[in-house]
Amino acid sequence: MVSLDRFDTFKAVVEAGSLTAAADLLGQTRAVVSFNLKRLEAELGVTLLTRNTRQLALTDAGERFYLRCTRMLEEAQLAVEEARSEHAQLKGTLRITTTVEYALAVVAPAVEAFRRLHPDLHIHLSTSSTHADLISERFDVAIRLGRLMDSSHRAVQLSTFDVFAIAAPQFAGVQTLDELDQVPRLGHGRLTELSVTDPAGNEHQYRAGPAALVADSAAVLQAFAVRGHGVAILPQWLVQEDLDAGRLVRLLADHRFAPQGIYAMYPDTRHLPLKVRAFIDFMKG
C-alpha cells in the first residue's frame, strides 16, 4: 500500500512549486522529498511530474492524481479529527497568519486562552504586513482586517471595528473634511478609500492618497502620526491608548468612518477541519 505520507509529499511539491520549497514546508531535506516522490511514482507505475533544472510540471496523470490525492488527504484528516474529537481534545498543529498589530492586540491573547482549552494542540502563529498565500504556505486560517477582497477561499466575519482619523495634538483644530484635506496624509498600502458620514448624515468618500508617507504597517503609521508627520486612518483598538494618553487626538470626532470587518479566511475544502472550526467559533465568541 502507498503511504499517505508520500501523498502529502506529492501535494506539497505541487503546491509549493519546487522540491526545495516543499522540503521547507514539510521540515524535511530536499533529498528526502525527492526520494519519496520517486518512490511514489515507482509504486504507482506512472510519472506524476516532469522536472528539469528550472521547473516542475504536472503530467496529465499527475493532475488527475493530485485532485484525488487532495480529496483523499482531506478525508483522512477529517477521519482522524473526528475520532480525536470524541475525547474533547484537539491535536496536531493549527497554523494561523495575521498582521503583527492585530496579533499583539487580539490574536495572541486569544491563542493563549484557546490553548488552555486544548493543551494538546500546537499553534504556529505567523505575522506579516503582507497577505500570506494560504495554500502554498500551508496556513489553516488567516485573520484578515478591512475590506475582504475577491478570493477563492472561504471566509467568516468575526466582528467589526471602528477607524478614526488621528494625528498629533498640533492638528487638533481640524474640524471638517475640507480642512482634513489640507493636512499631510499618512497612507496604508491597502486602505485607499473609505466612506465617511458627516454630522448631517451625508456620505462622502475619503481617499488616502496622495500621501506624504505610505507604509504597509499600521504600527509604523501610528508612530509617524505620534511624531507629528500628519493624519492617519487607524483602528480604534490600535490607537486608543495613545488617545487616552494625549499622544494622539481624534480628528472629526463627529464624523463616522465606515466600520471595518474582521474575517477568518480558510482554504475552500469540502470539510472544514475540526481545529479550524473550533478556533473560528472561539474567536467569534
Sequence and secondary structure as in RCSB ss.txt:
>XXXX:A:sequence
MVSLDRFDTFKAVVEAGSLTAAADLLGQTRAVVSFNLKRLEAELGVTLLTRNTRQLALTDAGERFYLRCTRMLEE
AQLAVEEARSEHAQLKGTLRITTTVEYALAVVAPAVEAFRRLHPDLHIHLSTSSTHADLISERFDVAIRLGRLMD
SSHRAVQLSTFDVFAIAAPQFAGVQTLDELDQVPRLGHGRLTELSVTDPAGNEHQYRAGPAALVADSAAVLQAFA
VRGHGVAILPQWLVQEDLDAGRLVRLLADHRFAPQGIYAMYPDTRHLPLKVRAFIDFMKG
>XXXX:A:secstr
   HHHHHHHHHHHHHSSHHHHHHHHTS HHHHHHHHHHHHHHHTS  EEE SS EEE HHHHHHHHHHHHHHHH
HHHHHHHHHHTTT   EEEEEEE HHHIIIIIHHHHHHHHHH TTEEEEEEE SS   TTTTT SEEEEEES   
 SSEEEEEEEE EEEEE GGGTT  SHHHHTTS EEEETTB EEEEE TTS EEEEE  S SEEES HHHHHHHH
HTTS EEEEEHHHHHHHHHHTSSEEESTTSEE  EEEEEEE   SS  HHHHHHHHHHH 
